[in-house]
Amino acid sequence: MSTDTNILTPTVELVTKYSPLVDELFTQESKASLVTNNDYDFTGAKEVKVYSIGTAPMNDYDRSGDGANWSRYGEVQGIDATTQSLTLTKDRSFTFALDKMDEDETAQTLAAAGALARQLRQVAIPECDVRTYSVMAQGAGNVQEATLTAETVYDAILAASEVLDDALVPETQRCILLPPRVYTMLKKSGVILQTDIAQDMLLKGVIAMIDGCLIVRVPAIRLPQGCNFMMCHPRATVSPIKLESLRIHTDPPGISGSLVEGRLYYDSFVLDNKKDGIYLHRLASSGELPIV
């Protein structure tokens, strides 16, 4: 029986299907709120002046009044009052357009609201974090330069705690910002980390505690170059966001679709009287801290 080798194979056109799920970049939400505060009101002003008030020495009270001073409380002293000017410098913006047919023919994958949220996660938030951590590093009251290992990392953290203790920095709310490589060293050091963290703190990015400090792991790309860790108190750094304007315009003049616009007016400042509340440990070969 002969076999016909010339049988035609039917041509089948395969369907190309596009998934409605977008291949998003991996991102991390901001953790800067754990190590900063927004105590000062910039409403109606670009600049805020913060007073730093001095103190007077203690005296022995003169009950008899026989001393050389007319006041039994001691010699009257003047009180120094200096000011620190906090001037906002970061007035940043972004804009992009989404064509109406692009939105429709991509199964709403290019929807304006989702694109705006993506812009905040992947671009705006990382930029704000880099600025905050850079300002903290530049204004740190104590800077130590050394190379860390699994054998030395815990001693370095204890030394930082001692410095903050001697500077009378409150023991509560202290945080340690560290990149993943240093967190790995810490786990390899054999130190037992306290991992019983409340759920609300876990959601904010706290992964453990050590020596009374909250451990916050931050991507190295957001921390200053060569940063091993920063131990800090949130009262030392002010991070106001004066304006956060996010808009989606539907069918504006000249565009058939959506026009997305965003503006962030923000900055970060280390307070002069509280700079000792920030301890920076960095690699000795890191060079000058860049101004971001």
Secondary structure, DSSP 8 states (H G I E B T S, - for coil): ----TT-------------SS----------GGGT-B--S--TT-SEEEEEEE---------SS--SSSSSTT-------EEEEEEE--EEEEEEEEEEHHHHHHTTTTT-HHHHHHHHIIIIIHHHHHHHHHHHHHHH-SEEEE----TTTHHHHHHHHHHHHHHTT--STT-EEEE-HHHHHHHHHTT---B----HHHHHHTEEEEETTEEEEE--GGGS-TTEEEEEE-GGGEE--EEEEEEEEEES-TT-SEEEEEEEEEE--EE-GGGGGGEEEEE-TTS-S----
